[in-house]
Amino acid sequence: MLKIKNLKSGYGQMEILHKIDLEVKPAEIVAIIGPNGSGKSTLLKSIFNLCDIKGGKIIFKGKNITKLPTHELIYEGVSYVPQGRQVFDDMTVRENLEMGAFVMKNHELTKRNLQDVYNKFPFLKEKMEQLAFTLSGGQQQMLAIGRAMMQNPELLLLDEPSLGLSPKAMKEIFDRIKAINKEGVAIIIVEQNAKQAVKIADRTYILEDGKIALKGGKKILKDKRIKNIYFGGR
């Protein structure tokens, strides 16, 4: 579904990612883990054209989407949930969800998508008229994911969805992610909780200094090189 070849990207004159190769198959969960500053979030932003692409190609369903404007990526079937539970605090839950469909011109489809999100996240329907800031951290994160799902994505990009959440809220977030994936949505998840990310992922890539250091399946965390990547061999 997604193929990244020799990707180089960053911000201004600063190159963060150096010749990244990565693939995502249909309905697959791919985890991106690694130490702070390794380029994990930059990788998602590169796919969603939120940073400067300096080289390489990003192919989605056979189409070159490198540097395609972000709003067009949404039409192509790519949605992005940034880290930090970014919701519109002074808007209701329903209004937040509707903002996820702002590029859609088919109002009937928007209504169907809204109902589908309510089915995925029943508590959002219960709280549809509440202001977003009144929700708990975990509920705000699910609202952010629900807003992205309003776009009917085929590929969902999740940046640190468990960041700052309680263990209970974290478990619920990962359960929801798995449920979304089972409906056929491919997912790339950047996570600081490496064990949980690898547990739900079909494949995992480990970044180090802007490069792919390791890739593999669910046993990747047992690789002896992990200690060097995360802790410099200490």
Beta strands, then each sheet from edge to edge (+ up, - down):
strand 1: 2-11
strand 2: 14-24
strand 3: 29-33
strand 4: 52-60
strand 5: 63-64
strand 6: 78-81
strand 7: 155-159
strand 8: 186-190
strand 9: 203-208
strand 10: 211-216
sheet 1: 2+ 1- 4+ 5-
sheet 2: 6+ 7+ 8+ 3+ 9+ 10-
end
